[in-house]
Amino acid sequence: MQRDAKDLPIGKRDPAEDGRPRWVLVAIAGVLSFVAMLDMNIVNVSLADIARDLRVSAPMAQWAVLGYQLAVVALLLPAGRWLDVSGSGTGTGLRSAVLMSTSGFALCGLLSAASPWMPMLATARVLQGAFGAVLFVLMPVLAARSVPPHLRGRAMSVPATLGPLGAVTGPAVGGVLLDAFGWRAVFLVKLPFCVAALLVARRVLPGPGRPVPPNRRLLADAGLVGSAITALLLALTLAPTSPVWLLLVLAALPPAVRWLRGPGARPVIDVVRASGTHGVYAAVFALACGFGAMHYVVALRLQDDSGLSATATGLTVLAFPLAMGIAGPLGGRLADRYGHRPTAVAGATLTTLGLFLLTLLGRGDWSSADVAWRMALAGAGMGLYGGPTQALVMNAAPPRSAGTAGSAVQLSRNLGFTLGPALASATWGLAGSPHGARYALAVAAAAAALAFVLLVLRRATAGESEGAPASAPPVSR
């Protein structure tokens, strides 16, 4: 006779059937978010050492970064569909999906650190990006399913804050490891976090099933989406060196059109339409774009034009993640009390204001203090904004499409992170000196302002995702 969920030990219950908050699972989602985003930027500082040690050119060494980034972004949507098809996005096989992706991510990190030649390193990084794509999709699903609906703003703020913090702190952490232990340590720093997440997930998450292997249709969709997004990202990444690379955008059109016309695109389109959160997805992309552009411009402007040392530049830029880390938990609490949408709008407003104030700095005003408080203002806005926007998307998603919704919002954010620096670089180059940096920052501020407009104008169809404080009791056992 089958026992009721409430009669099972706490480690065997499905979080969705347990009315008590499971903050340890939220913590796992946050740690994995930090680790996956950390890997986006931490390797950048070690490329010169990798090229010298493995005796390859600098462009070839760059595949230690590009291989991971391209695999993550290209496979996000297919990973979301796979999790929904296998049932992992709704609870069935969630434990197996977390254990598999985290183990694979850690193993590929070991292989990267042990690589004696560049082809092995590039292959390991592409595979690590594939597992990273699954982790990115699992993070919002795991956080959303770990607590009752009226606490989701608080829960979603954890991975939404720790993820960008990992991206921002990556270069600083990588620099310390590189100087102390060499480039191989950069690939090993994530292992303790992965092991801790594995041990906790194995004990706490229920294990009623296993994710099914991807079928041929899903693999074909992965190939189409991966080809299109890879061509797009290569065009954006290489365009600053030569505008001719923008022609790669044309190569993205055939696979994109074929995917959109096939059955693989319908579930994604249906999820976005059914949830009514088109504007939220666009706002996530826009603000991530502004974040990426700002981070690129400020780091270059401080070090190259203001004459600050690398250490002083790093300490100044640190104002952004510190403010974001403080405001993130506050944003979750405000969202649960006053509504997700109003809190997200307030965050977008603060970020827009901070970026706009940066554009007002003249050439002689770029001191550490002048820049730091403006970046802190923008960082506080990002902290308030991150969790509520993800909660808007996850609350409005159909019950059995959580993986698809999570993958779509992660794709929006990662594309914004990638496009932002490319736009800033292109704007700076076209404007030239002495006003190039100001125009590039104006692009970042305009992107943040667009996110504000989208959040205000677009209204979601789901009641809770509209921003009304959830009054529903915890999920009954």
Secondary structure, 3 states (H helix, E strand, C coil): CCCCHHHCCHHHCCHHHCCCCCHHHHHHHHHHHHHHHHHHHCCHHHHHHHHHHHCCCHHHHCHHHHHHHHHHHHHHHHHHHHHHHHCHHHCCCHHHHHHHHHHHHHHHHHHHHHCCCHHHHHHHHHHHHHHHHHHHHHHHHHHHHCCCHHHHHHHHHHHHHHHHHHHHHHHHHHHHHHHHHCCHHHHHCCHHHHHHHHHHHHHHCCCCCCCCCCCHHHHHHHHHHHHHHHHHHHHHHHCCCCHHHHHHHHHHHHHHHHHHHCCCHHHHHHHHHHHCCHHHHHHHHHHHHHHHHHHHHHHHHHHHHCCCCHHHHHHHHCHHHHHHHHHHHHHHHHHHHHCHHHHHHHHHHHHHHHHHHHHCCCHHHCCHHHHHHHHHHHHHHHHHHHHHHHHHHHHHCCHHHHHHHHHHHHHHHHHHHHHHHHHHHHHHHHHCCCCHHHHHHHHHHHHHHHHHHHHHHCCCCCCHHHCCCCCCCCCCC
